[in-house]
Amino acid sequence: MADEIAVRVMYRLRERGETLATAESLTGGQLGDLLTAVPGSSSFYTGGVIAYATSVKQQVLGVSDETVASHGVVSGECAAEMAAGVLARTGATWAVSTTGVAGPDSQEDKPVGTVFVAVDGPRSAVRELRLEGDRAAIRRQACVEALITLLETVNVSIDD
């Protein structure tokens, strides 16, 4: 399913003449890997930032000290700032970000499976997810949900 959704993202953005960048924490580069596995991805994917450490989220993506202090890095606010930061730095039309807790332990008093994805661009969205499974399953599901959120925000049905 993930591969099919990545292909759908490519076709939709390419036909619209739009581009995409990613900012990943919890998924650690899997989202970018999923997108670049699609033949022709260079026509729409500009690149991404893997911001696993809080300092990288702040220094590279511009997540504010206030957001980290008030909401933490496992938050919708952080996901939104990550997406905005990679959008600004890459010049892409759209950006999607992932942050959350894949396990094995909770983080910032958030249970394993708490995930936030955000989209920024001409329209924006933030989703909070409660995913289940082991670490690998949570990370993979987060990628799928991030791409679904992107397609919904772009205002294109994933069934088209």
C-alpha positions as CSV (number, residue, x, y, z in Angstrom):
1,M,0.0,0.0,0.0
2,A,2.8,2.5,0.9
3,D,4.4,2.0,-2.5
4,E,1.1,2.6,-4.3
5,I,0.4,5.8,-2.3
6,A,4.0,7.1,-3.1
7,V,3.3,6.5,-6.8
8,R,0.0,8.4,-6.5
9,V,1.8,11.3,-4.8
10,M,4.3,11.4,-7.7
11,Y,1.6,11.4,-10.4
12,R,-0.6,14.0,-8.7
13,L,2.2,16.5,-7.9
14,R,3.9,16.0,-11.2
15,E,0.7,16.6,-13.2
16,R,0.2,19.8,-11.1
17,G,3.8,20.9,-11.7
18,E,4.4,20.9,-7.9
19,T,7.2,19.6,-5.7
20,L,7.6,18.0,-2.3
21,A,10.1,18.1,0.5
22,T,10.2,16.1,3.7
23,A,11.2,16.7,7.3
24,E,11.5,13.4,9.3
25,S,12.2,12.6,12.9
26,L,10.4,9.4,13.9
27,T,10.6,7.9,10.4
28,G,14.3,8.5,10.1
29,G,14.4,8.8,6.4
30,Q,11.9,6.1,5.5
31,L,9.5,8.6,4.0
32,G,12.2,10.0,1.7
33,D,13.3,6.5,0.8
34,L,9.7,5.5,0.0
35,L,9.3,8.5,-2.3
36,T,12.7,8.1,-4.0
37,A,12.0,4.4,-4.7
38,V,9.4,5.6,-7.2
39,P,11.0,5.8,-10.7
40,G,10.7,9.4,-11.8
41,S,10.8,10.8,-8.3
42,S,13.3,13.4,-9.2
43,S,10.6,15.2,-11.1
44,F,8.8,16.1,-7.9
45,Y,10.9,15.3,-4.8
46,T,13.3,18.1,-3.9
47,G,14.8,16.4,-0.8
48,G,14.5,16.2,2.9
49,V,16.0,16.6,6.3
50,I,16.2,13.8,8.9
51,A,16.0,15.8,12.1
52,Y,16.2,13.1,14.8
53,A,17.9,15.2,17.5
54,T,16.0,18.2,19.0
55,S,19.0,20.4,18.2
56,V,18.7,19.6,14.5
57,K,15.0,20.3,14.5
58,Q,15.8,23.7,16.0
59,Q,19.0,24.7,14.2
60,V,18.2,23.3,10.7
61,L,14.4,23.4,10.5
62,G,13.8,26.4,12.8
63,V,11.6,24.7,15.4
64,S,11.4,27.4,18.1
65,D,12.7,27.1,21.7
66,E,9.2,28.1,22.8
67,T,7.6,25.2,20.9
68,V,10.1,22.7,22.4
69,A,9.6,24.1,25.9
70,S,5.8,24.4,25.8
71,H,4.7,21.5,23.6
72,G,7.8,19.2,23.2
73,V,9.1,17.6,20.0
74,V,6.3,15.0,20.0
75,S,3.6,17.5,19.2
76,G,1.5,18.9,16.4
77,E,3.2,22.3,16.9
78,C,6.6,20.8,16.3
79,A,5.5,18.8,13.3
80,A,4.0,22.0,11.8
81,E,7.2,24.0,12.4
82,M,9.3,21.1,10.9
83,A,7.2,21.2,7.7
84,A,7.4,24.9,7.5
85,G,11.1,24.9,8.0
86,V,11.9,22.3,5.3
87,L,9.5,24.1,2.9
88,A,11.3,27.4,3.4
89,R,14.7,25.8,3.0
90,T,14.0,23.8,-0.1
91,G,11.6,26.0,-2.0
92,A,9.3,23.1,-2.6
93,T,5.6,23.6,-3.2
94,W,4.6,21.2,-0.4
95,A,6.3,19.8,2.7
96,V,5.4,16.9,4.9
97,S,6.8,16.1,8.3
98,T,6.8,13.3,10.8
99,T,7.5,13.2,14.6
100,G,6.4,10.9,17.3
101,V,7.2,7.9,19.5
102,A,8.0,4.6,17.8
103,G,9.2,2.9,21.0
104,P,10.3,1.0,22.8
105,D,9.8,3.6,25.5
106,S,7.4,6.6,25.9
107,Q,8.8,10.1,25.3
108,E,7.6,13.4,26.9
109,D,4.9,11.5,28.7
110,K,3.5,10.4,25.3
111,P,2.8,6.7,24.8
112,V,4.4,4.6,22.1
113,G,2.4,5.0,18.9
114,T,1.8,8.7,19.3
115,V,2.6,10.3,16.0
116,F,2.1,13.7,14.5
117,V,2.3,14.4,10.8
118,A,2.0,17.9,9.2
119,V,1.7,19.3,5.7
120,D,2.7,22.8,4.7
121,G,2.3,24.6,1.4
122,P,-0.6,26.3,-0.3
123,R,-2.7,24.6,2.4
124,S,-1.7,23.1,5.7
125,A,-2.8,20.3,8.0
126,V,-1.7,18.6,11.2
127,R,-2.8,15.2,12.3
128,E,-2.4,13.3,15.5
129,L,-2.3,9.6,15.2
130,R,-2.4,6.7,17.6
131,L,-0.6,3.8,15.8
132,E,-0.2,0.3,17.0
133,G,2.4,-2.4,16.5
134,D,6.1,-2.7,17.0
135,R,8.6,0.0,16.2
136,A,8.9,-0.9,12.5
137,A,5.2,-1.1,12.0
138,I,4.6,2.3,13.6
139,R,7.3,3.9,11.5
140,R,5.9,2.4,8.3
141,Q,2.3,3.4,9.2
142,A,3.5,6.9,9.9
143,C,4.9,7.1,6.4
144,V,1.6,6.0,4.9
145,E,-0.4,8.3,7.0
146,A,1.9,11.2,6.1
147,L,1.3,10.6,2.4
148,I,-2.4,10.2,2.8
149,T,-2.5,13.5,4.8
150,L,-0.5,15.1,2.0
151,L,-2.9,13.9,-0.7
152,E,-5.9,15.0,1.3
153,T,-4.4,18.4,1.9
154,V,-3.5,18.8,-1.8
155,N,-7.3,18.2,-2.2
156,V,-6.9,15.1,-4.3
157,S,-8.8,11.9,-3.3
158,I,-6.5,8.9,-2.8
159,D,-9.1,6.9,-4.7
160,D,-8.7,8.9,-7.9
